[in-house]
Amino acid sequence: PLWYFAPFYAILRAVPDKLMGVMAMGGAIGVMFLLPWLDRSKVRSIRYRGPLTKIAVTLFVIAFLVLGALGTMPAGDVETLIARICSVIYFGFFLLMPIYTSIENTLPEPDRVTTK
């Protein structure tokens, strides 16, 4: 179905140069495979993460949903501008992840998780 790749199609259309747009779309798909190495937090559950991660995930989800909606709409000036802003948020989530996951304070894991 179309909506599977609609966010990535919006990223493709947000970049004016065709080759760079294809590279951005491929990078948007490929960066998800790097997620385990980008996350520097000691805690794996979002329940025990700090507010920086929760804010970043919220912004990422909103940007991804907006990109998905824009990917199904005809391209216009306003839609392209919004797609560019959401694309920056999308890539910023992944590029800044090593920084904000390593500096934030996390809650301690409960004993039921840490004991074996």
C-alpha positions in Angstrom: 0.0 0.0 0.0 0.9 3.6 -0.6 1.0 4.7 3.0 3.8 2.4 3.9 6.4 4.6 2.2 4.5 7.9 2.3 6.8 9.5 4.9 9.8 8.5 2.9 8.2 9.8 -0.3 7.6 13.2 1.5 11.3 13.3 2.4 12.2 12.5 -1.2 10.1 15.4 -2.4 11.4 17.8 0.3 14.8 17.8 -1.2 15.0 19.9 -4.4 17.8 17.9 -6.1 16.7 14.5 -7.4 19.8 12.6 -6.5 20.0 14.1 -3.1 16.4 13.4 -2.5 16.9 9.7 -3.4 19.9 9.6 -1.0 17.8 11.3 1.7 15.0 8.8 1.2 17.4 5.9 1.3 19.2 7.3 4.3 15.8 7.8 6.1 15.1 4.1 5.7 18.7 3.0 6.4 19.2 5.0 9.5 16.7 2.9 11.4 19.0 -0.1 11.1 21.7 1.9 13.0 19.3 2.6 16.0 20.8 -0.1 18.3 24.3 1.5 18.0 23.0 5.1 18.3 21.3 4.6 21.6 23.9 5.1 24.3 21.5 4.8 27.3 22.1 2.2 30.0 18.4 1.7 30.3 16.5 0.1 27.4 12.9 0.8 28.5 11.4 4.2 27.8 9.6 3.9 31.1 12.8 4.6 33.0 14.3 7.1 30.5 14.6 10.8 31.2 12.5 13.6 29.7 14.9 14.3 26.8 14.2 10.9 25.2 10.5 11.2 25.8 10.4 14.7 24.2 12.5 13.5 21.3 10.4 10.4 20.7 7.2 12.5 20.8 8.7 15.0 18.2 9.8 12.1 16.0 6.4 10.5 16.0 4.6 13.7 15.2 7.1 14.5 12.4 6.7 10.9 11.0 2.9 11.2 11.0 3.0 14.6 9.4 5.4 13.3 6.7 3.1 10.3 6.2 0.2 12.7 5.5 2.3 14.9 3.3 3.5 12.0 1.3 -0.1 11.3 0.1 -0.9 14.9 -0.7 0.0 16.8 -3.9 3.2 18.8 -3.5 2.9 22.5 -3.0 5.0 25.3 -1.5 3.5 25.0 2.0 3.6 21.2 2.0 7.2 21.2 0.8 8.2 23.6 3.6 6.5 21.5 6.2 8.1 18.4 4.8 11.5 20.0 5.0 10.9 21.0 8.7 9.7 17.5 9.5 12.6 15.9 7.7 15.1 17.9 9.8 13.2 16.7 12.9 13.3 13.1 11.6 17.0 13.1 10.9 17.8 15.2 14.0 16.2 12.5 16.2 18.7 9.9 14.9 21.8 12.2 14.7 21.4 13.7 18.2 20.4 10.4 19.8 24.0 9.5 21.0 24.2 12.9 22.7 20.8 13.1 24.5 20.8 9.4 25.5 24.2 9.6 27.1 23.7 12.9 29.1 20.2 12.3 30.5 19.5 11.0 33.9 17.5 7.8 34.0 15.4 6.2 36.8 16.9 3.1 38.4 15.8 -0.2 37.0 13.6 -2.2 39.5 15.1 -5.3 41.2 12.8 -7.6 39.3 14.5 -6.7 36.1 18.1 -6.5 37.3 18.3 -9.7 39.4 18.6 -13.1 37.8 
